[in-house]
Structure formats: C-alpha cells, structure tokens
Amino acid sequence: MRRRHVHLAFAAVSLAFAGLATWEGARLLEAGRVNAAISGARPVDAASDLPQARFMRASALAASGDYEEALGIFRALGREASPPLANDALYNAGNLQLREALKEGPNAAVRALPMIELAKQSYRMVLRRDPEHWDARYNLERALRLAPEIEEPSIPRIRRDAEERVMSTLQSTRGALP
C-alpha cells in the first residue's frame, strides 16, 4: 500500500514537471519567433501580430526620422500591448514628441507648446500605470520646466457685511489687562 502511494506521488510530480516543461517550451518558441521578427529574418509590417516587432519597427522609424508613423505605432501599442511594453511605448511616444518640440531649440518651446503638452500627457499615462518609472518622472519634470502648468487664479471670497458684523454669543467677562 505504501509503495502504491509513493508511485502515485511520483506520477503526480512527473506530470506537474511535464506540464511546466511544455509551458516553458511554448514560451521558448514564442521568444524565438519574436527574436526572428526583430532581427529582420522576416519582414515586419505595421500590422504584425507581434507587439515586440511593432515596437522595434516604430523605434527604427523614429531613428530614421519618420515621426508621424512611429508615433502612431507607439500610441497604438500603448493602448493594446501588455503593461510593460505599453509603458515603454508610451514613454517612447513622449520622448519622440519632446524631441520634435525641441528640434528648433529650447527657445522655440512656446511655438512647440502643443507637442510638449502631448509629451507631458504621455509621461503622465506611464506614471499612472507605473508610479516607479523614474525615467518618465525625470522627463515629465523636464517638460514641466519647458512649459510650466498655469494654475487657475483663485476667486476671492466675497465677504458680506453681515458676516463681518457677527457678534459672538459667548458670555464672557471683560477683565483688565495685567
């Protein structure tokens, strides 16, 4: 009886490890597919089903100067991809927008204000998803220095004469000062 329990336990552990090995094998095949797509072994288009390949394509487009298409891919990945890749895509979109805004130099920041605002929006989206993303924090601070946010002026409270003439209902005695 005892021998039977040991064999059943061994079979259960073997099945568990076989399932784990199968799962790891599937992950290895997926990683190989992603690496082949990124390395250029097969052509990658913008509608590729691999988010990592689309990210690589957008990075290559940004490096070659195709701002609009790269930004579109980064934005789409920010909405559709898994959280770590989506955060990286939004961060890169913000960097791309900030670089485009500063293309003419920091003195032209007033003309590039809409691009800086879009970059700040991208960095804030990253920080909402991952508050510990220090690169996004730094770049958001940099963008805020270029285009500080203007607070709305506070509306002063209008005092009424009746409020100023309110008397206390507390009874107290008037004492002389020492």
Protein Blocks (a to p, Z undefined) as FASTA:
>chain_A
ZZmmmmmmmmmmmmmmmmmmmmmmmmmmmmmmmmmmmnopaccdfkbcblklmmmmmmmm
mmnopaklmmmmmmmmmmmmcfklmmmmmmmmmmmmmmmmmmnojklmmmmmmmmmmmmm
mmmmmmmmmmmlmklmmmmmmmmmmmccdddddddddddfklmmpccfbdcdddddZZ
